[in-house]
Amino acid sequence: QVQLIESGGGLVQTGGSLRLACAASERAFSTMSMAWFRQAPGKEREFVGGLTRIGGRTSYADSVKGRFTISRDNTKNTWYLQMNNLKPEDTAVYYCALLPGSTTAQSMRDRRIYNYWGQGTQVTVSS
């Protein structure tokens, strides 16, 4: 079983920034592809961005492109989601998700392919 530990959510004003973190075991970190999803009340869980295991390529939803950035710290077995210029519509519970093996920029957007999910962290952006 793969355990994911998320942190970094909170309350921020419009235009502010937050950084989310998703920590995993060393083995999971080196063998899996990851992505961030979010779910707002009454809405389906949606793709935010992802990072391919091979090549470290990133892909983002149009709604966050240019504002959010995914990165990884190999020394801490942790992925990050840096969120800048936050908007009220970014308010949601954010989840990290892992998949053994590789993804493509297209396939990573499908939440059904992921085997492991974090517990979620709440991000609230006030207007």
N, C-alpha and C positions, 0 to 999 in steps of 0.2 A: 504494500500500500504506500502510495506517495502522499506525503503531507506537505501542504502548502500553507504558509503563514503570511497573511497580508497585513499591511499596516500603512498608516499615513493619511487616512481619510480625515474629514473634519468639515468645519463651517468656514466659508470664506466669502468675501464680498465680490461682486462682479468686477472682473478685471484682475483679480488676484491669482495666486499660483498655489499649487499643492504638488507634492511628489508622493506617489504611492510606491510601495515596495512589495515584492512577492518573493519570499525566500523558500528554497527547497533543499533537499539533500544534494550532496555533491554528485551522486550518480544520476539523479533526475535532471540536475542542471546541465549535465554534459551530454545527455542522450535524448533530450526531448525538445520539441518545438513549443513555443508558448504564445499566448495572445491575451489581450485584455478585452473583456466584455463589460457591458453595463446594463442595468435594468432599472428603469424608472417606474414609479407606481402605475399600475394599469397598462403597462406596455411590455412587449416582448423583450427578452434579452438580446442586445444588439452588439455587433462587433465594433470595437474601438480601434484596435491596432494589433499587429502581431510581428513576431520576429522569427525568421526561419532559422532552423538549427544549422543548416549548411549555408554558409555564406553570410549569415547574419543580416539578411536583407529585411527591411521593414516595409510594412504596408499599413495604411491608415484609412479609416472611414473619411469620407469627404467632409463630414461635419466637424472633424477635429484636425484635419490636415493643416499644418502650419502653426498649430497651437500646442499639440501634444507630441511628445517624443518618447520613444521606448529605448531603453539602454539596458546593459547588463554589467554586473561587476563579477568577474570570474573568481576573485579572491573571497567573495562573500556568498557565492552561490545565490545571487539575488538579481532579479529583474526589477526595473523601475519604469514608472510611467510619470514623466514630468508633464504637468498640465499648467499651461500659461494662458493668460487672458480668458479666464473662466467666465462662463455665461450661465444664467439661471437654467437654461435648458440642458446644461451638463449635470444637473442634479440627478443623482442615481446611486444605486449600490454598484460598486465596481468589483469585478471578479477577475482573477487571473486563472488561466486554464492551460493545462499541459497535454501534449500528445506525444507518445513514443514515436520517434522517427521524424520524418521530414514533412514539410508542407510547402505549398506554393503560395504566391501572393493572392491567388484566387481561393484556393481550398481553405486557407486559414480562416476565412470569414464565416465558415459554416460551424455554428456552435455544436452541432451534432457529432462532430468528429473527435471532440476532446474527451479524454478519459478521466482527467483529474481536475478538480475545481477548488479554488480557495474558498474561505468562509465568507468572503465579501467584506467590503469596507464602504461606509456611507460617505458620500461627498455631497455637500449641500452648498449651493451658491446663492447668496441672497442678492436681491436687486436693490 
